[in-house]
């Protein structure tokens, strides 16, 4: 399984996104990604093509329920993506809202206007 070995991110969203993009390319070269900054404190990662992951054209991934919703290679790939993207994320108490992250991660397989391409 993938192990994080890098130093913590500098707390700048643009730098985080660039680092995530580069790490995904290095660790999962069989997949094509779109990694973009989302608002001022988040990233959207779209898995655009690669070995078979899903039977649908696209799906949004709930990063908190990967183990419960996916199996096999799909679970492994999504877990790696999630670990890379969430490296260095810290949580803080915000009163009525409970614990909130300082950086948000959104993962999709494919997209509503650009289906996932299975390269098998």
GINORJO-V93192 format. One record per run of one state. SS is the DSSP state (hx for helix, st for strand, lp for the rest). FROM is the first residue (numbers start at 1). TO is the last residue. If there is no record, write none. Layout:
SS/FROM/TO ; SS/FROM/TO
This chain:
lp/1/12 ; hx/13/27 ; lp/28/31 ; st/32/38 ; lp/39/41 ; st/42/50 ; lp/51/58 ; st/59/61 ; lp/62/65 ; hx/66/69 ; lp/70/71 ; hx/72/86 ; lp/87/90 ; st/91/93 ; lp/94/94 ; hx/95/97 ; lp/98/98 ; st/99/101 ; lp/102/103 ; st/104/109 ; lp/110/110 ; st/111/111 ; lp/112/113 ; st/114/114 ; lp/115/116 ; st/117/118 ; lp/119/120
